[in-house]
Each structure stands twice: as structure tokens, then as C-alpha cells.
Amino acid sequence: MIATVVFPLVLLALAAWVIPWLLSKVMPEGVFWLFLIGVISAVALALIAAVGFFVLYGRAGEAVLDVAPWYFVILSARAALVWGPVMVLSLANIPKNWKEAVW
């Protein structure tokens, strides 16, 4: 039971740290690009959380999967309480490695 809750939360928090960091390696430096990394990361993490909830609920039985897909999006938005602060900290860490752009 605990592993069913803790393991996905840890993976989601880890993804919230790694996704912005990886995007910062691919995208140019600058404030605009930092905001774009934040938007792309937020969308990716929301999708990851929604798919994760879909998979976890699917293990409970087929009847659970008959609910509207928006239910999983709402659960994903609630999961932003976990990945949101971690993503913001990861984004705040990106400008310290800039070599060309100025914050």
C-alpha cells in the first residue's frame, strides 16, 4: 500500500527536477526560454501524472477506467502540489549555469 503511494510520488518529484534540467541543456539561454521551459515542463508533468493515475486506477479494475478522462486531468492538477514546488526549484537553479544570457 505505501509503495503504491510513495513510489509514484518520488518518481513524479524526480521527473519534476530532471525534465526542466534536460530541457535547459537543449534550449537556448534567456528569460523567455526559461519561461518556455517552465511551460513545457508543466505540461509534460501534468501528462505524466494523468497517465500515472490512469495506470494506477486501471489496476483497481475495469469499472474505474469508465470514468471521464477529465477526472484524471483533475487528479493530475492536484498532484501539482507535489511536482510544482520541485519544478520551480529546478527552474530557479537553471540561470546559475548560464554563460551568455544575463538574468
Summary of the structure (lengths in Angstrom):
residues: 103
radius of gyration: 15.9
end to end distance: 44.6
largest distance: 54.0
contacts: 274
relative contact order: 0.19
helix: 86%
strand: 0%
